[in-house]
């Protein structure tokens, strides 16, 4: 009887250990260096996607990248633990939305009407993809 209980307990603990996310996965906190690297990769991917989606010239692409980078730095600053204040998610979300709206407005000022329409479409696609990823969690 003791062997049966021991084996059941062993299987229970083994199963619990297997259900943990792998090291370095979403369940783990990233180091500042890893977070910075991921953000740079995301920024480069977004800039490339936007350049292709809007058929931007090299000169215009650099200006759009500069605007995006400026607002990325503002968002990064807001996300620092010392700037989070009392942890009020609603206030932080509102600040992030303001940063995003300012980014979009500044980028649109650089674009032609045709590119602005493509930009709006691209933003909509990005939102749908984000919602899809959030729904899958």
C-alpha positions as CSV (number, residue, x, y, z in Angstrom):
1,X,0.0,0.0,0.0
2,X,2.8,2.4,0.8
3,X,4.4,1.7,-2.6
4,X,1.1,2.7,-4.3
5,X,0.8,5.9,-2.4
6,X,4.5,6.7,-3.0
7,X,4.2,6.1,-6.7
8,X,1.0,8.2,-6.9
9,X,2.8,11.1,-5.1
10,X,5.8,10.7,-7.3
11,X,3.7,10.8,-10.5
12,X,1.8,13.9,-9.2
13,X,5.0,15.8,-8.5
14,X,6.5,14.7,-11.8
15,X,3.4,15.9,-13.7
16,X,3.5,19.2,-11.9
17,X,7.1,19.7,-12.8
18,X,6.4,19.0,-16.5
19,X,3.6,21.6,-16.6
20,X,6.0,24.4,-15.8
21,X,7.0,26.7,-18.7
22,X,10.5,26.0,-20.1
23,X,13.4,28.2,-18.9
24,X,13.5,31.4,-20.8
25,X,9.9,31.1,-21.9
26,X,7.0,33.5,-21.3
27,X,6.8,32.3,-17.7
28,X,10.3,33.7,-16.9
29,X,11.2,37.3,-16.5
30,X,13.6,38.6,-19.0
31,X,16.8,40.3,-18.1
32,X,17.1,43.9,-19.1
33,X,19.5,42.9,-21.9
34,X,17.1,40.3,-23.2
35,X,14.2,42.7,-23.1
36,X,16.3,45.4,-24.9
37,X,17.3,42.8,-27.6
38,X,13.7,41.7,-28.1
39,X,12.5,45.3,-28.3
40,X,15.2,46.1,-30.9
41,X,14.2,43.1,-32.9
42,X,10.5,44.0,-32.7
43,X,11.3,47.6,-33.7
44,X,13.4,46.5,-36.7
45,X,10.6,44.0,-37.8
46,X,7.9,46.7,-37.5
47,X,10.0,49.2,-39.4
48,X,10.6,46.7,-42.2
49,X,6.9,45.7,-42.4
50,X,5.9,49.4,-42.5
51,X,8.4,50.2,-45.2
52,X,7.1,47.4,-47.3
53,X,3.4,48.0,-46.6
54,X,3.6,51.7,-47.5
55,X,6.2,51.5,-50.2
56,X,8.3,54.1,-48.5
57,X,11.4,55.7,-50.0
58,X,14.6,55.2,-48.1
59,X,14.5,58.9,-47.0
60,X,10.9,58.7,-45.8
61,X,11.5,55.3,-44.2
62,X,14.3,56.8,-42.1
63,X,12.1,59.7,-41.0
64,X,9.3,57.3,-40.0
65,X,11.8,55.0,-38.2
66,X,13.0,58.1,-36.3
67,X,9.4,59.0,-35.2
68,X,8.8,55.4,-34.2
69,X,12.0,55.2,-32.2
70,X,11.2,58.4,-30.4
71,X,7.9,57.1,-29.2
72,X,9.3,53.7,-28.4
73,X,11.8,55.4,-26.0
74,X,8.8,57.2,-24.3
75,X,7.0,53.9,-23.9
76,X,10.1,52.2,-22.5
77,X,10.6,55.0,-20.1
78,X,7.0,54.7,-18.9
79,X,7.4,50.9,-18.4
80,X,10.4,51.3,-16.1
81,X,9.5,50.1,-12.6
82,X,10.4,53.4,-11.0
83,X,8.0,55.2,-13.3
84,X,5.0,52.9,-12.8
85,X,3.9,54.8,-9.8
86,X,1.3,53.0,-7.7
87,X,0.8,50.3,-10.3
88,X,-2.5,51.8,-11.6
89,X,-3.0,49.8,-14.8
90,X,-5.8,52.1,-16.1
91,X,-3.6,55.2,-15.8
92,X,-0.6,53.5,-17.5
93,X,-2.8,52.2,-20.2
94,X,-4.1,55.7,-20.9
95,X,-0.6,57.0,-21.1
96,X,0.4,54.3,-23.5
97,X,-2.6,55.0,-25.6
98,X,-1.6,58.7,-25.7
99,X,1.9,57.8,-26.8
100,X,0.5,55.6,-29.5
101,X,-2.0,58.2,-30.8
102,X,0.8,60.8,-30.9
103,X,3.0,58.4,-32.8
104,X,0.3,57.7,-35.4
105,X,-0.4,61.4,-35.8
106,X,3.2,62.3,-36.3
107,X,3.8,59.4,-38.8
108,X,0.7,60.4,-40.7
109,X,2.0,63.9,-41.1
110,X,4.9,62.5,-43.1
111,X,2.8,60.4,-45.5
112,X,0.8,61.1,-48.6
113,X,-3.0,60.5,-48.5
114,X,-2.5,57.2,-50.3
115,X,0.1,56.1,-47.8
116,X,-2.0,57.3,-44.9
117,X,-4.8,55.0,-46.1
118,X,-2.3,52.1,-46.3
119,X,-1.0,53.0,-42.8
120,X,-4.5,52.9,-41.4
121,X,-5.1,49.5,-43.0
122,X,-1.7,48.3,-41.6
123,X,-2.6,49.5,-38.1
124,X,-5.9,47.7,-38.3
125,X,-4.1,44.5,-39.3
126,X,-1.6,44.9,-36.4
127,X,-4.5,45.3,-33.9
128,X,-6.3,42.2,-35.2
129,X,-3.0,40.2,-34.9
130,X,-2.5,41.5,-31.3
131,X,-6.1,40.6,-30.3
132,X,-5.6,37.2,-31.8
133,X,-2.4,36.6,-29.8
134,X,-4.0,38.0,-26.6
135,X,-7.1,35.7,-27.1
136,X,-4.8,32.7,-27.5
137,X,-3.3,33.2,-24.1
